Every structure is written in C-alpha cells, then in structure tokens.
Amino acid sequence: MLSSCAHRGAPRDLQIQQEPDEVLAQICSAGETVAEASGVVQIRAQSPEASGQFPASVQVNSQSRTLDLEVTNPLGGTEAKIRVEGTNYQIEAGRGKKARQEKGTGTWGGIPLHWAVDLFLGRFPCPSKTEHHAKIESGNVLVVRVPPSLAGGEEIFRYSLDIMQSDRKVWPKSLQWSRSGILASEVKFQFSSPEDATRSPMRWEAVSSRGEVKAKWREREVRQFKGEGRS
C-alpha cells in the first residue's frame, strides 16, 4: 500500500487531558504501521563525520532495521552512499584515487544511531524499555524517566506537545532527550509538517553538542503493514 504526503491535520496548542502513559502511547504509535519508506530528502548536516547540504534518495526498512541514502549532485550523479544498519554506519564517497570509505558505530554527530531508522520511517524517538515513569508538567510537557541499564545511566525524554486537529491525538513538536552516566549525552529534536495518513513528521532536525542533522522530505512513499507495532 502506497501513500503520499499531506499535512492538513496541523497540530495546535490545546490543554492535554489524557493520562501520561496514554499520551506516550499516542506519540510512539506515529508511523508504527510504516514497513518501508522511500523517496527524496533534502538534508543539511554539520558534524565531524560529514557536513553540507544535499538531496538524497532514501530507502529505509523497518524489519531489517536498515537505512540507505544515496547523495546525488545537480547532474544526477552519485556523490556518496551512506548505509545505517542497526547502530553501525558506513560511508562510501568519491571515485578512483579519491575514493574513501568510513565506518563508525554508536552515534553520528553525537546523535544515537539506533534512532536513525525510526526517524526516516517517520517515527519519534521513544523509550526502548517498558519500565518508566511518566508525568505531564505544565505547558503540555510529557516527561518520561527510564531507569539506568547496563548500556548507560538514566534516560529522560521531555516531549513538548500539541494536539492534532484531524484526530485529536497528541503530537510532539519537540523532544529533549538526555542520558546520564559514562555515556552521558543530550540531543534536541524539532518536528513539523505531520503527514495525515501516518502522523509522521515530514520535517525534523536533531542537534547535539557534536553536530546537527536537518531533514525535509521532498518526495515520500510508504508501504504500510497492519497488525504489527514498532519493529
């Protein structure tokens, strides 16, 4: 099943009435039926790994947890290929004697790679553990605290919320995520232009102390599956 983008259900600022866990479930349900997404994304990146502004062809798969980006030049030629698989990335760029390959794991520009696939599928970063404590603070801010694990210290998700006009469900316009401990880090996300069919953000950005990535879908098609949650 293919669907294209539309943004008629723009969110607006209303008082949140639902319970915190219900709000979190609505946030994490956005894009959950998307099995694959493909199209063209305009990307702006600034990080030690790569910097620049460029269009990229995108293919992302929920079940294999892979993301492939092909960066093109104005003439349609391929400048670089980027593949994210799980928490690993690989970049192939240049040709002939100028060809280079770069590999890395964990983060890209300080942004955790385990969210890369979800972001391009059109999902919001959400807690990976079911154990958490959620509450709604003044100003329609949902705060979710996740206890420390072997992978790191406590995680805190702070979602600033609006309500969709189309279905009255909550929609996060921004997220401030932080993790304490040895692997301490912080990333600030901004989301806009919700897609009607999936509630996925058609524009998003992620900023850390080491870099930033901004993405805007110019063309997007999705294949959806039913009866399954986030993979």
Contacts in CASP RR format, 6 or more apart in sequence:
PFRMAT RR
TARGET T0000
AUTHOR 0000-0000-0000
METHOD contacts of the structure
MODEL  1
MLSSCAHRGAPRDLQIQQEPDEVLAQICSAGETVAEASGVVQIRAQSPEA
SGQFPASVQVNSQSRTLDLEVTNPLGGTEAKIRVEGTNYQIEAGRGKKAR
QEKGTGTWGGIPLHWAVDLFLGRFPCPSKTEHHAKIESGNVLVVRVPPSL
AGGEEIFRYSLDIMQSDRKVWPKSLQWSRSGILASEVKFQFSSPEDATRS
PMRWEAVSSRGEVKAKWREREVRQFKGEGRS
1 223 0 8 1.000
1 224 0 8 1.000
2 221 0 8 1.000
2 222 0 8 1.000
2 223 0 8 1.000
3 195 0 8 1.000
3 197 0 8 1.000
3 198 0 8 1.000
3 221 0 8 1.000
3 222 0 8 1.000
3 224 0 8 1.000
4 220 0 8 1.000
4 221 0 8 1.000
5 195 0 8 1.000
5 202 0 8 1.000
5 217 0 8 1.000
5 220 0 8 1.000
6 195 0 8 1.000
6 196 0 8 1.000
6 197 0 8 1.000
7 193 0 8 1.000
7 194 0 8 1.000
7 195 0 8 1.000
7 196 0 8 1.000
7 202 0 8 1.000
8 166 0 8 1.000
8 196 0 8 1.000
9 164 0 8 1.000
9 165 0 8 1.000
9 166 0 8 1.000
9 194 0 8 1.000
9 196 0 8 1.000
10 164 0 8 1.000
10 165 0 8 1.000
10 194 0 8 1.000
11 162 0 8 1.000
11 163 0 8 1.000
11 164 0 8 1.000
11 165 0 8 1.000
11 171 0 8 1.000
11 173 0 8 1.000
11 194 0 8 1.000
12 162 0 8 1.000
12 163 0 8 1.000
12 165 0 8 1.000
13 140 0 8 1.000
13 162 0 8 1.000
13 163 0 8 1.000
14 162 0 8 1.000
14 163 0 8 1.000
15 140 0 8 1.000
16 23 0 8 1.000
16 136 0 8 1.000
16 140 0 8 1.000
16 142 0 8 1.000
16 161 0 8 1.000
16 163 0 8 1.000
16 170 0 8 1.000
18 26 0 8 1.000
18 170 0 8 1.000
20 134 0 8 1.000
20 135 0 8 1.000
20 136 0 8 1.000
20 142 0 8 1.000
20 144 0 8 1.000
21 134 0 8 1.000
23 134 0 8 1.000
23 136 0 8 1.000
23 142 0 8 1.000
23 161 0 8 1.000
23 170 0 8 1.000
24 126 0 8 1.000
24 127 0 8 1.000
24 132 0 8 1.000
24 134 0 8 1.000
24 142 0 8 1.000
24 144 0 8 1.000
26 169 0 8 1.000
26 170 0 8 1.000
27 124 0 8 1.000
27 126 0 8 1.000
27 142 0 8 1.000
27 159 0 8 1.000
27 170 0 8 1.000
27 171 0 8 1.000
27 172 0 8 1.000
28 123 0 8 1.000
28 124 0 8 1.000
28 126 0 8 1.000
28 230 0 8 1.000
29 199 0 8 1.000
30 122 0 8 1.000
30 123 0 8 1.000
30 124 0 8 1.000
30 171 0 8 1.000
30 198 0 8 1.000
30 199 0 8 1.000
30 200 0 8 1.000
31 121 0 8 1.000
31 122 0 8 1.000
31 123 0 8 1.000
31 198 0 8 1.000
31 199 0 8 1.000
31 200 0 8 1.000
32 123 0 8 1.000
32 228 0 8 1.000
32 229 0 8 1.000
32 230 0 8 1.000
33 198 0 8 1.000
33 224 0 8 1.000
33 225 0 8 1.000
33 226 0 8 1.000
33 227 0 8 1.000
33 228 0 8 1.000
33 229 0 8 1.000
34 62 0 8 1.000
34 121 0 8 1.000
34 122 0 8 1.000
34 123 0 8 1.000
34 198 0 8 1.000
34 200 0 8 1.000
34 222 0 8 1.000
34 223 0 8 1.000
34 224 0 8 1.000
35 61 0 8 1.000
35 62 0 8 1.000
35 63 0 8 1.000
35 222 0 8 1.000
35 223 0 8 1.000
35 224 0 8 1.000
35 225 0 8 1.000
36 59 0 8 1.000
36 60 0 8 1.000
36 61 0 8 1.000
36 62 0 8 1.000
36 222 0 8 1.000
36 223 0 8 1.000
37 58 0 8 1.000
37 59 0 8 1.000
37 60 0 8 1.000
37 120 0 8 1.000
37 121 0 8 1.000
37 122 0 8 1.000
37 220 0 8 1.000
37 221 0 8 1.000
37 222 0 8 1.000
37 223 0 8 1.000
38 57 0 8 1.000
38 58 0 8 1.000
38 59 0 8 1.000
38 60 0 8 1.000
38 220 0 8 1.000
38 221 0 8 1.000
38 222 0 8 1.000
39 57 0 8 1.000
39 58 0 8 1.000
39 59 0 8 1.000
39 217 0 8 1.000
39 218 0 8 1.000
39 219 0 8 1.000
39 220 0 8 1.000
39 221 0 8 1.000
40 55 0 8 1.000
40 56 0 8 1.000
40 57 0 8 1.000
40 58 0 8 1.000
40 217 0 8 1.000
40 218 0 8 1.000
40 219 0 8 1.000
41 55 0 8 1.000
41 56 0 8 1.000
41 58 0 8 1.000
41 69 0 8 1.000
41 120 0 8 1.000
41 215 0 8 1.000
41 216 0 8 1.000
41 217 0 8 1.000
41 218 0 8 1.000
42 53 0 8 1.000
42 54 0 8 1.000
42 55 0 8 1.000
42 56 0 8 1.000
42 215 0 8 1.000
42 216 0 8 1.000
42 218 0 8 1.000
43 53 0 8 1.000
43 54 0 8 1.000
43 55 0 8 1.000
43 56 0 8 1.000
43 69 0 8 1.000
43 213 0 8 1.000
43 214 0 8 1.000
43 215 0 8 1.000
44 52 0 8 1.000
44 53 0 8 1.000
44 212 0 8 1.000
44 213 0 8 1.000
44 214 0 8 1.000
44 215 0 8 1.000
45 51 0 8 1.000
45 52 0 8 1.000
45 53 0 8 1.000
45 211 0 8 1.000
45 212 0 8 1.000
45 213 0 8 1.000
45 214 0 8 1.000
46 52 0 8 1.000
46 211 0 8 1.000
46 212 0 8 1.000
47 108 0 8 1.000
47 109 0 8 1.000
47 110 0 8 1.000
47 210 0 8 1.000
47 211 0 8 1.000
47 212 0 8 1.000
47 213 0 8 1.000
48 109 0 8 1.000
48 210 0 8 1.000
48 211 0 8 1.000
49 91 0 8 1.000
49 102 0 8 1.000
49 108 0 8 1.000
49 109 0 8 1.000
50 91 0 8 1.000
54 71 0 8 1.000
54 72 0 8 1.000
54 79 0 8 1.000
55 71 0 8 1.000
55 72 0 8 1.000
55 218 0 8 1.000
56 69 0 8 1.000
56 70 0 8 1.000
56 71 0 8 1.000
56 72 0 8 1.000
56 82 0 8 1.000
57 69 0 8 1.000
57 70 0 8 1.000
57 72 0 8 1.000
58 67 0 8 1.000
58 68 0 8 1.000
58 69 0 8 1.000
58 120 0 8 1.000
59 67 0 8 1.000
59 68 0 8 1.000
60 66 0 8 1.000
60 67 0 8 1.000
60 68 0 8 1.000
60 117 0 8 1.000
60 120 0 8 1.000
60 121 0 8 1.000
61 67 0 8 1.000
61 117 0 8 1.000
62 117 0 8 1.000
62 121 0 8 1.000
62 230 0 8 1.000
62 231 0 8 1.000
63 231 0 8 1.000
64 85 0 8 1.000
65 85 0 8 1.000
65 86 0 8 1.000
65 117 0 8 1.000
65 231 0 8 1.000
66 83 0 8 1.000
66 84 0 8 1.000
66 85 0 8 1.000
66 86 0 8 1.000
66 117 0 8 1.000
67 82 0 8 1.000
67 83 0 8 1.000
67 84 0 8 1.000
67 85 0 8 1.000
67 116 0 8 1.000
67 117 0 8 1.000
67 120 0 8 1.000
68 81 0 8 1.000
68 82 0 8 1.000
68 83 0 8 1.000
68 84 0 8 1.000
69 81 0 8 1.000
69 82 0 8 1.000
69 83 0 8 1.000
70 78 0 8 1.000
70 80 0 8 1.000
70 81 0 8 1.000
70 82 0 8 1.000
71 78 0 8 1.000
71 79 0 8 1.000
71 80 0 8 1.000
71 81 0 8 1.000
71 82 0 8 1.000
71 93 0 8 1.000
72 78 0 8 1.000
72 79 0 8 1.000
73 79 0 8 1.000
79 93 0 8 1.000
79 94 0 8 1.000
80 91 0 8 1.000
80 92 0 8 1.000
80 93 0 8 1.000
80 94 0 8 1.000
81 91 0 8 1.000
81 92 0 8 1.000
81 93 0 8 1.000
82 89 0 8 1.000
82 90 0 8 1.000
82 91 0 8 1.000
83 89 0 8 1.000
83 90 0 8 1.000
84 108 0 8 1.000
84 113 0 8 1.000
84 116 0 8 1.000
84 117 0 8 1.000
86 113 0 8 1.000
86 114 0 8 1.000
86 116 0 8 1.000
86 117 0 8 1.000
87 105 0 8 1.000
87 106 0 8 1.000
87 112 0 8 1.000
87 113 0 8 1.000
87 114 0 8 1.000
88 103 0 8 1.000
88 104 0 8 1.000
88 105 0 8 1.000
88 106 0 8 1.000
88 113 0 8 1.000
89 103 0 8 1.000
89 104 0 8 1.000
89 105 0 8 1.000
89 108 0 8 1.000
89 113 0 8 1.000
89 116 0 8 1.000
90 101 0 8 1.000
90 102 0 8 1.000
90 103 0 8 1.000
90 104 0 8 1.000
91 100 0 8 1.000
91 101 0 8 1.000
91 102 0 8 1.000
91 103 0 8 1.000
92 99 0 8 1.000
92 100 0 8 1.000
92 101 0 8 1.000
93 99 0 8 1.000
93 100 0 8 1.000
93 101 0 8 1.000
93 102 0 8 1.000
94 100 0 8 1.000
105 113 0 8 1.000
106 112 0 8 1.000
106 113 0 8 1.000
106 114 0 8 1.000
107 113 0 8 1.000
107 185 0 8 1.000
107 208 0 8 1.000
107 210 0 8 1.000
108 116 0 8 1.000
108 213 0 8 1.000
109 208 0 8 1.000
109 210 0 8 1.000
109 211 0 8 1.000
109 212 0 8 1.000
109 213 0 8 1.000
110 185 0 8 1.000
110 187 0 8 1.000
110 208 0 8 1.000
110 209 0 8 1.000
110 210 0 8 1.000
110 211 0 8 1.000
111 187 0 8 1.000
111 206 0 8 1.000
111 208 0 8 1.000
111 211 0 8 1.000
111 213 0 8 1.000
112 185 0 8 1.000
112 187 0 8 1.000
114 128 0 8 1.000
115 125 0 8 1.000
118 124 0 8 1.000
118 125 0 8 1.000
118 126 0 8 1.000
118 230 0 8 1.000
119 125 0 8 1.000
119 204 0 8 1.000
119 206 0 8 1.000
119 215 0 8 1.000
120 215 0 8 1.000
121 200 0 8 1.000
122 195 0 8 1.000
122 198 0 8 1.000
122 200 0 8 1.000
122 201 0 8 1.000
123 200 0 8 1.000
123 230 0 8 1.000
124 159 0 8 1.000
124 172 0 8 1.000
124 175 0 8 1.000
124 189 0 8 1.000
124 191 0 8 1.000
124 201 0 8 1.000
125 157 0 8 1.000
125 175 0 8 1.000
125 177 0 8 1.000
125 189 0 8 1.000
126 157 0 8 1.000
126 230 0 8 1.000
127 144 0 8 1.000
127 146 0 8 1.000
127 155 0 8 1.000
127 157 0 8 1.000
129 146 0 8 1.000
129 147 0 8 1.000
129 149 0 8 1.000
131 146 0 8 1.000
131 147 0 8 1.000
132 144 0 8 1.000
132 145 0 8 1.000
132 146 0 8 1.000
132 147 0 8 1.000
133 144 0 8 1.000
133 145 0 8 1.000
134 142 0 8 1.000
134 143 0 8 1.000
134 144 0 8 1.000
134 145 0 8 1.000
135 142 0 8 1.000
135 143 0 8 1.000
136 142 0 8 1.000
136 143 0 8 1.000
137 143 0 8 1.000
139 160 0 8 1.000
140 160 0 8 1.000
140 161 0 8 1.000
140 162 0 8 1.000
141 158 0 8 1.000
141 159 0 8 1.000
141 160 0 8 1.000
141 161 0 8 1.000
142 157 0 8 1.000
142 158 0 8 1.000
142 159 0 8 1.000
142 161 0 8 1.000
142 170 0 8 1.000
142 172 0 8 1.000
143 156 0 8 1.000
143 157 0 8 1.000
143 158 0 8 1.000
143 159 0 8 1.000
144 156 0 8 1.000
144 157 0 8 1.000
144 159 0 8 1.000
145 154 0 8 1.000
145 155 0 8 1.000
145 156 0 8 1.000
146 154 0 8 1.000
146 155 0 8 1.000
146 156 0 8 1.000
146 157 0 8 1.000
147 154 0 8 1.000
148 154 0 8 1.000
148 180 0 8 1.000
148 181 0 8 1.000
151 183 0 8 1.000
152 179 0 8 1.000
152 180 0 8 1.000
152 181 0 8 1.000
152 182 0 8 1.000
152 183 0 8 1.000
153 179 0 8 1.000
153 180 0 8 1.000
153 181 0 8 1.000
153 182 0 8 1.000
153 183 0 8 1.000
153 184 0 8 1.000
154 179 0 8 1.000
154 180 0 8 1.000
154 181 0 8 1.000
155 177 0 8 1.000
155 178 0 8 1.000
155 179 0 8 1.000
156 176 0 8 1.000
156 177 0 8 1.000
156 178 0 8 1.000
156 179 0 8 1.000
157 175 0 8 1.000
157 176 0 8 1.000
157 177 0 8 1.000
158 175 0 8 1.000
158 176 0 8 1.000
158 177 0 8 1.000
159 172 0 8 1.000
159 174 0 8 1.000
159 175 0 8 1.000
160 172 0 8 1.000
160 173 0 8 1.000
160 174 0 8 1.000
160 175 0 8 1.000
161 170 0 8 1.000
161 171 0 8 1.000
161 172 0 8 1.000
161 173 0 8 1.000
162 170 0 8 1.000
162 171 0 8 1.000
162 172 0 8 1.000
162 173 0 8 1.000
163 169 0 8 1.000
163 170 0 8 1.000
163 171 0 8 1.000
164 170 0 8 1.000
164 171 0 8 1.000
164 194 0 8 1.000
164 199 0 8 1.000
166 196 0 8 1.000
167 199 0 8 1.000
169 199 0 8 1.000
171 191 0 8 1.000
171 194 0 8 1.000
171 199 0 8 1.000
172 191 0 8 1.000
173 190 0 8 1.000
173 191 0 8 1.000
173 192 0 8 1.000
174 188 0 8 1.000
174 189 0 8 1.000
174 190 0 8 1.000
174 191 0 8 1.000
175 188 0 8 1.000
175 189 0 8 1.000
175 191 0 8 1.000
176 186 0 8 1.000
176 187 0 8 1.000
176 188 0 8 1.000
176 189 0 8 1.000
177 186 0 8 1.000
177 187 0 8 1.000
177 188 0 8 1.000
177 189 0 8 1.000
178 184 0 8 1.000
178 185 0 8 1.000
178 186 0 8 1.000
178 187 0 8 1.000
179 185 0 8 1.000
179 186 0 8 1.000
185 208 0 8 1.000
185 209 0 8 1.000
186 208 0 8 1.000
186 209 0 8 1.000
187 206 0 8 1.000
187 207 0 8 1.000
187 208 0 8 1.000
188 206 0 8 1.000
188 207 0 8 1.000
188 208 0 8 1.000
189 204 0 8 1.000
189 205 0 8 1.000
189 206 0 8 1.000
189 207 0 8 1.000
190 204 0 8 1.000
190 205 0 8 1.000
191 201 0 8 1.000
191 203 0 8 1.000
191 204 0 8 1.000
192 201 0 8 1.000
192 202 0 8 1.000
192 203 0 8 1.000
192 204 0 8 1.000
193 201 0 8 1.000
193 202 0 8 1.000
193 203 0 8 1.000
194 200 0 8 1.000
194 201 0 8 1.000
194 202 0 8 1.000
195 201 0 8 1.000
195 202 0 8 1.000
195 220 0 8 1.000
197 222 0 8 1.000
197 224 0 8 1.000
198 222 0 8 1.000
198 224 0 8 1.000
202 216 0 8 1.000
202 217 0 8 1.000
202 220 0 8 1.000
203 214 0 8 1.000
203 215 0 8 1.000
203 216 0 8 1.000
203 217 0 8 1.000
204 214 0 8 1.000
204 215 0 8 1.000
205 212 0 8 1.000
205 213 0 8 1.000
205 214 0 8 1.000
205 215 0 8 1.000
206 212 0 8 1.000
206 213 0 8 1.000
END
